[in-house]
Amino acid sequence: MKQARRSPVAAGNEAGSTGAADNLASRARTAFARNIETVKQSLDPITPLIVAASELMVRALVSGHKILLCGNGGSAACAQLFSAHLLNRYTQERPGLPAITLSADGATLTAIANDHHFTDVFARQIMALGNPGDILVAFSTTGNSPNLTRAVEAAHARNMRCVALNGRDGGELGSVLARDDLNILVTGGSTARIREVHILTVHCLSELIDYQLLGQE
């Protein structure tokens, strides 16, 4: 007779009854502590780049250009978060700002991946939608996604400048950026901690863009 499989939830409840709750709390505190450490380490190196990126984006937006954004997985979610702040608002009411998340259209992504290659899913959209003066914002925690490298190359072909929210040592993405592009690089070995700083960076960029357009709230 087969032995009944134990539910992970039941196993978790049993573990909790033996004092594992303290261990879980310790792990949560450790995650917070590592987040704080990564933020502190990143503050001085990336703050000037955040300021420069916000100024670059504002110049593009007030000149009638738009911002294209892309990323994979959790980085795609970061791209959507930023575009939501631009298209809707951050903390102040204002007209929407033109932004397109290239990783949000499942039909387009799968069509390009199916008919061409997954490395082209962003580049082909940029070649169709990007115009000189537009800005590409690419999110990656490793810098080693071929479709982001291809995206930057396509943006350059369309005379667009690029801002990378990058991670670790910058990877291939860092190597294809042009001299007048911006590489907001969060070093470290943890994808989670890098992405947390990317989210904070998105909030900083949103705040600085609104401040330059609208003034103090």
Secondary structure in CASP SS format (residue, H / E / C, confidence):
PFRMAT SS
TARGET T0000
AUTHOR 0000-0000-0000
METHOD secondary structure of the structure
MODEL  1
M C 1.00
K C 1.00
Q C 1.00
A C 1.00
R C 1.00
R C 1.00
S C 1.00
P H 1.00
V H 1.00
A H 1.00
A H 1.00
G H 1.00
N H 1.00
E H 1.00
A H 1.00
G H 1.00
S H 1.00
T H 1.00
G H 1.00
A H 1.00
A H 1.00
D H 1.00
N H 1.00
L H 1.00
A H 1.00
S H 1.00
R H 1.00
A H 1.00
R H 1.00
T H 1.00
A H 1.00
F H 1.00
A H 1.00
R H 1.00
N H 1.00
I H 1.00
E H 1.00
T H 1.00
V H 1.00
K H 1.00
Q H 1.00
S H 1.00
L H 1.00
D H 1.00
P H 1.00
I H 1.00
T H 1.00
P H 1.00
L H 1.00
I H 1.00
V H 1.00
A H 1.00
A H 1.00
S H 1.00
E H 1.00
L H 1.00
M H 1.00
V H 1.00
R H 1.00
A H 1.00
L H 1.00
V H 1.00
S C 1.00
G C 1.00
H C 1.00
K C 1.00
I E 1.00
L E 1.00
L E 1.00
C E 1.00
G E 1.00
N C 1.00
G C 1.00
G H 1.00
S H 1.00
A H 1.00
A H 1.00
C H 1.00
A H 1.00
Q H 1.00
L H 1.00
F H 1.00
S H 1.00
A H 1.00
H H 1.00
L H 1.00
L H 1.00
N C 1.00
R C 1.00
Y C 1.00
T C 1.00
Q C 1.00
E C 1.00
R C 1.00
P C 1.00
G C 1.00
L C 1.00
P C 1.00
A E 1.00
I E 1.00
T E 1.00
L C 1.00
S C 1.00
A C 1.00
D C 1.00
G H 1.00
A H 1.00
T H 1.00
L H 1.00
T H 1.00
A H 1.00
I H 1.00
A H 1.00
N H 1.00
D H 1.00
H C 1.00
H C 1.00
F H 1.00
T H 1.00
D H 1.00
V C 1.00
F C 1.00
A H 1.00
R H 1.00
Q H 1.00
I H 1.00
M H 1.00
A H 1.00
L H 1.00
G C 1.00
N C 1.00
P C 1.00
G C 1.00
D C 1.00
I E 1.00
L E 1.00
V E 1.00
A E 1.00
F E 1.00
S C 1.00
T C 1.00
T C 1.00
G C 1.00
N C 1.00
S C 1.00
P H 1.00
N H 1.00
L H 1.00
T H 1.00
R H 1.00
A H 1.00
V H 1.00
E H 1.00
A H 1.00
A H 1.00
H H 1.00
A H 1.00
R C 1.00
N C 1.00
M C 1.00
R E 1.00
C E 1.00
V E 1.00
A E 1.00
L E 1.00
N E 1.00
G E 1.00
R C 1.00
D C 1.00
G C 1.00
G H 1.00
E H 1.00
L H 1.00
G H 1.00
S H 1.00
V H 1.00
L C 1.00
A C 1.00
R C 1.00
D C 1.00
D C 1.00
L E 1.00
N E 1.00
I E 1.00
L E 1.00
V E 1.00
T C 1.00
G C 1.00
G C 1.00
S C 1.00
T H 1.00
A H 1.00
R H 1.00
I H 1.00
R H 1.00
E H 1.00
V H 1.00
H H 1.00
I H 1.00
L H 1.00
T H 1.00
V H 1.00
H H 1.00
C H 1.00
L H 1.00
S H 1.00
E H 1.00
L H 1.00
I H 1.00
D H 1.00
Y H 1.00
Q H 1.00
L H 1.00
L H 1.00
G C 1.00
Q C 1.00
E C 1.00
END
